[in-house]
């Protein structure tokens, strides 16, 4: 995921929630598979914490999402 993000964002513009615009003006969203697993938890409080954390990110940080998920 990091390599893909670096290559696509080179000369482009990083944006919120894993979105970026490449040097040609095309928009991409780079989402790790872990995000779906964390956000689809049956506990709505856990899923909400993950969503709140993601909304503050540009490039998605899986470790930070897992920390938000594990909070009490």
Backbone bond lengths (Angstrom), bond angles and torsions (degrees), N, CA, C in turn:
res aa  C-N    CA-C-N  psi(-1)  N-CA   C-N-CA  omega(-1)  CA-C   N-CA-C  phi
1 X - - - 1.437 - - 1.530 110.20 -
2 X 1.332 117.08 -43.32 1.465 120.32 -179.43 1.527 111.56 -61.60
3 X 1.331 116.26 -42.81 1.465 120.17 -179.29 1.528 110.87 -63.66
4 X 1.316 116.57 -43.92 1.463 121.26 179.09 1.528 110.38 -62.52
5 X 1.334 116.54 -44.53 1.463 121.10 178.36 1.533 110.41 -58.67
6 X 1.320 116.32 -47.88 1.469 120.44 -178.00 1.524 111.53 -61.59
7 X 1.316 117.25 -43.78 1.466 120.44 -177.84 1.522 111.97 -68.07
8 X 1.331 116.95 -43.11 1.462 119.77 -178.07 1.529 112.47 -73.70
9 X 1.326 117.12 -32.01 1.467 118.97 -177.41 1.531 112.95 -84.99
10 X 1.330 117.89 -11.53 1.473 120.77 179.28 1.524 109.42 -59.71
11 X 1.318 115.61 116.92 1.463 120.14 -179.01 1.512 113.21 80.11
12 X 1.332 116.75 2.89 1.457 121.44 -179.52 1.520 112.05 -111.43
13 X 1.326 115.20 -157.27 1.458 121.36 -176.30 1.531 109.81 -130.84
14 X 1.354 117.96 113.64 1.456 120.20 174.49 1.527 109.77 -69.35
15 X 1.329 116.16 145.42 1.460 120.79 -179.77 1.525 109.15 -133.76
16 X 1.295 117.09 -179.70 1.462 123.71 -175.60 1.529 112.76 -68.61
17 X 1.346 114.89 149.22 1.473 123.81 170.90 1.531 114.17 61.88
18 X 1.318 116.67 37.84 1.453 119.58 176.42 1.516 114.79 83.71
19 X 1.330 117.21 4.39 1.457 120.56 177.97 1.524 109.59 -87.38
20 X 1.313 115.89 149.38 1.455 121.63 172.23 1.510 108.17 -152.38
21 X 1.315 113.94 157.96 1.461 120.34 174.84 1.525 105.95 -114.92
22 X 1.333 116.54 125.32 1.466 119.62 -178.13 1.524 110.91 -76.62
23 X 1.326 116.36 178.29 1.461 120.60 -176.06 1.523 113.52 -65.27
24 X 1.327 117.07 -14.02 1.462 121.47 178.11 1.527 112.85 -96.02
25 X 1.337 116.12 -1.83 1.459 120.41 179.45 1.517 114.37 92.30
26 X 1.342 117.51 2.66 1.468 120.15 177.79 1.530 109.66 -81.31
27 X 1.331 116.54 140.09 1.460 121.14 179.17 1.517 110.54 -96.24
28 X 1.328 114.50 140.95 1.456 122.73 179.94 1.532 108.42 -134.56
29 X 1.318 116.50 150.35 1.460 120.39 169.90 1.525 107.51 -123.37
30 X 1.328 116.07 120.63 1.461 122.48 -179.31 1.528 107.33 -101.88
31 X 1.323 115.82 109.33 1.463 121.80 -175.15 1.528 109.66 -122.51
32 X 1.329 117.45 125.44 1.469 119.82 176.46 1.531 110.50 -74.36
33 X 1.320 117.14 148.85 1.470 120.37 179.64 1.529 110.97 -62.11
34 X 1.327 117.72 -26.62 1.463 121.22 179.54 1.531 111.44 -61.55
35 X 1.319 117.40 -29.30 1.462 120.23 -179.22 1.526 111.12 -60.30
36 X 1.319 117.25 -46.23 1.464 120.78 178.78 1.512 112.48 -61.30
37 X 1.310 116.40 -40.65 1.457 120.87 179.03 1.526 110.76 -63.37
38 X 1.328 116.86 -44.50 1.458 121.13 -178.26 1.522 112.25 -70.16
39 X 1.327 117.28 -38.65 1.465 120.16 -177.39 1.524 113.15 -78.94
40 X 1.321 117.41 -17.38 1.467 120.30 -179.98 1.521 112.74 -96.35
41 X 1.318 117.12 15.82 1.459 120.49 177.22 1.533 109.02 -63.81
42 X 1.335 118.15 140.91 1.462 119.88 179.75 1.534 113.43 -66.10
43 X 1.332 117.79 -16.71 1.462 121.34 177.66 1.531 108.17 -84.03
44 X 1.330 117.70 109.52 1.466 119.38 -176.28 1.532 113.56 -63.47
45 X 1.322 118.68 -26.44 1.462 120.93 178.81 1.528 110.37 -67.37
46 X 1.331 116.69 -41.50 1.461 120.54 178.49 1.525 110.43 -64.42
47 X 1.326 116.30 -47.90 1.465 121.04 -179.65 1.529 110.65 -61.29
48 X 1.315 117.06 -37.86 1.460 121.33 179.30 1.527 111.54 -66.45
49 X 1.318 117.21 -41.72 1.463 120.42 178.05 1.530 111.18 -62.33
50 X 1.320 115.95 -39.66 1.465 120.33 178.22 1.533 109.74 -64.29
51 X 1.318 117.17 -44.24 1.466 121.55 179.42 1.522 110.82 -62.64
52 X 1.322 116.99 -44.32 1.468 120.88 178.89 1.530 111.00 -59.86
53 X 1.335 116.26 -43.26 1.468 120.88 179.41 1.526 110.67 -64.61
54 X 1.329 117.14 -43.57 1.459 121.05 -178.50 1.526 111.44 -63.27
55 X 1.318 117.72 -36.51 1.460 121.39 -177.74 1.530 112.12 -64.27
56 X 1.329 118.11 -18.09 1.461 122.24 179.90 1.525 112.08 -93.99
57 X 1.326 116.94 -2.85 1.459 121.39 -174.10 1.519 112.31 -100.46
58 X 1.320 114.26 155.27 1.456 121.09 167.40 1.530 105.01 -97.44
59 X 1.330 117.07 -80.79 1.467 120.65 172.53 1.533 107.23 -76.91
60 X 1.313 117.49 133.55 1.463 121.80 -177.34 1.526 110.13 -68.09
61 X 1.328 115.60 128.02 1.463 123.86 -179.57 1.530 107.81 -108.17
62 X 1.332 116.82 103.49 1.466 122.13 -175.32 1.527 111.10 -61.15
63 X 1.314 117.89 -42.27 1.473 120.70 -179.45 1.530 110.90 -61.01
64 X 1.332 117.11 -41.48 1.465 120.79 178.81 1.526 110.98 -66.97
65 X 1.328 117.18 -37.17 1.467 120.13 176.93 1.525 110.78 -64.68
66 X 1.326 116.57 -40.93 1.464 120.09 178.85 1.524 111.47 -66.39
67 X 1.330 117.97 -35.43 1.464 120.73 176.17 1.525 110.35 -65.00
68 X 1.322 117.28 -43.56 1.478 121.40 178.17 1.526 110.25 -61.98
69 X 1.313 116.54 -41.13 1.464 122.69 179.67 1.525 111.17 -61.00
70 X 1.333 116.65 -40.21 1.470 121.96 -173.91 1.526 113.80 -82.73
71 X 1.330 116.94 -10.57 1.473 119.36 -179.55 1.518 111.02 -61.87
72 X 1.318 114.63 157.43 1.477 119.91 176.59 1.489 110.79 -118.51
